[in-house]
Every structure is written in C-alpha cells, then in structure tokens.
C-alpha cells in the first residue's frame, strides 16, 4: 500500500505490476521457498523478553477485537477511502471462528470518487481495520515481531495488504508485509524518504522502494504466515521478511527509529491493481478489469510482540 493520503503525488503502480519480478523475485508454491532461502533460519523469540502488543486471540470475538483494533483506516479526515476504488465499511468486516474476513462487493454504480489520490471512481464496498497500538521502534522497544496467517484472493483489480505506515504526515516509512497488486505475487516493500543505496532499490513517486517479489501459486487456497521482524540499528530499523516460516529478505528502514507507525489490514480494489493510473486510461471510469463477484481477505493469529529495554 502507499500512504500518500492527500499528498497530491500519484504513484505509478502500472510499473509496479509489470516490473515486480525484476526486483529480487523468488518463487513460492504454497509455503516452501527455494533451498537458497531455506538456508536462513527463522528468528526465534527469547523466553521472558517479549511482551504482547496484539494478542493472537484478538479475532476470537467482537469484545476481543475492540480491545486491540479499530475499524477503517487510521488517518484523519476521510477514513473510508484511500488510493483505490473501494469504500471501507463496517458491514464488509466480519469475525467467525477466530478469523477476520474482509469482503469486497462490486456496486451497480459508482457513488463518486475517492478523496485520496489518484481519486479513483468508487466501485466496491470493502473493509479495513487498524491496530490501536502504534509501532515505535526505539531504545525502549528495540525489537518488534509482526506476523499473521492470511488467505488472500488475488487477480486483476484485487489489492489486499497487511502493512505498517508512518503516522501521517510522517510517510514514509512503510513496510508491506503482505501486498498483492493485481497478481499472485507478494510484494515485500520497504519505502523510505531517502535512498539507502540498496542495489534492489528504485524511486517510486516521492519514495524510495526496496522490493522483494515472491510469486505464490494460490494465495487464497490456504492460510500462509506473513511476518516481519523489526529491530533498531542506530537511527535505522532493520527489517527481516518471512513467508510461510522461511526467511525471504533483509531490508533497511532509513531513519525509522523513533517514528510511530500504524498497522493496517485492508482489502483495496481497482486503481493500480487494475493497471490504471488515472482518467486517461481505458477502463478508468468503470475501474475494470476487476472482479464482479465478492472478493475476500481472511486473517487469523495476527500477533504483534516487542522487547522492552526498561
């Protein structure tokens, strides 16, 4: 996701779709990475040093959910829309058996435009939630572990995400832990205000992106774990990304230390996920290609933990 909010800067997501494999692409069946990735063992948490920020049981009931999550997007102003073609509504969010389900439903007509760039016509109702507790990697909380198991519909026009973003107006930082933009390729993105010098990095609008793209055979077939480990490294934050329990990549969050971030789960639709950038593109008015039947993102066992230095 791109937390540009009302910056007025569009981001060329068509390039993101067509060039994803050029930035560190790997290959994934359902939960198995290539042997080269498996050689890096998964981080383990030291007993007694971690505290829970978001419990794995937070989707067990509405009472548990309300303790740790808020509905819709976290920013000021219009909390129902973002950079896609969906309006977030409570009616599209449900809990059952410890699973959070966000459902995107195609409308018979668009009620208007998103208030956020690129101001896409709104053709779906969908859902978004965000954690009440902000994530701040600093001297007091030098490590965070963020993970969840997800089952995600993908395809043209479908844009599910599990991500952190700087509390507005501090964007970037952004860490995309799960992000599928119109195709079954998960994009582990780290967005910075300034370049880090990483060979995989490229400039995208007003941010610098380090991207590791992992094709997934069928992200909607079963629940798969997506994870990022964040740790303070001077003024920077190191990020280790994992998929299905296996390490995928290391990125750097430049200057992220001490910057508060939101954690968001959302099912966005259309816009860049449909290969569209603005009114000049064929299909913009109807936000097609995109699904005409219900689309879902499901999450369970979402957990956030951190170390406390004092």
C-alpha positions, 0 to 999 in steps of 0.5 A: 500500500502507499500512504500518500493520503492527500499528498497530491503525488500519484504513484505509478503502480502500472510499473509496479505490476509489470516490473515486480519480478525484476526486483529480487523475485523468488518463487513460492508454491504454497509455503516452501521457498527455494533451498537458497532461502531455506538456508536462513533460519527463522528468528526465534523469540527469547523466553521472558523478553517479549511482551504482547502488543496484539494478542493472537486471540484478538479475532476470537470475538467482537469484545476481543477485537475492540480491545486491540483494533479499530475499524477503517483506516487510521488517518484523519479526515476521510477514513473510508477511502484511500488510493483505490476504488473501494469504500471501507465499511463496517458491514464488509468486516466480519469475525467467525471462528477466530478469523477476520474476513474482509469482503469486497462487493462490486456496486451497480454504480459508482457513488463518486470518487475517492478523496485520496489520490489518484481519486479513483471512481468508487466501485466496491464496498470493502473493509479495513481495520487498524491496530490501536497500538502504534509501532515505535521502534526505539531504545525502549522497544528495540525489537518488534515481531509482526506476523499473521496467517492470511488467505488472500484472493488475488487477480486483476483489480484485487489489492489486499495488504497487511502493512505498517505506515508512518503516522501521517504526515510522517510517510514514509516509512512503510513496510508491506508485509503482505501486498498483492497488486493485481497478481499472485505475487507478494510484494515485500516493500520497504519505502523510505524518504531517502535512498539507502543505496540498496542495489534492489532499490528504485524511486517510486513517486516521492519514495524510495522502494526496496522490493522483494517479489515472491510469486505464490501459486494460490494465495487464497487456497490456504492460510500462509504466515506473513511476518516481519521482524523489526529491530533498531540499528542506530537511527535505522530499523532493520527489517527481516521478511518471512513467508510461510516460516522461511526467511525471504529478505533483509531490508533497511528502514532509513531513519525509522527509529523513533517514528510511530507507525500504524498497522493496517489490514485492508482489502483495496480494489481497482486503481493500480491493481487494475493497471490504471493510473488515472482518467486517461486510461481505458477502463478508468471510469468503470475501474475494470478489469476487476472482479464482479463477484465478492472478493475476500481477505481472511486473517487469523493469529495476527500477533504483534510482540516487542522487547522492552529495554526498561 
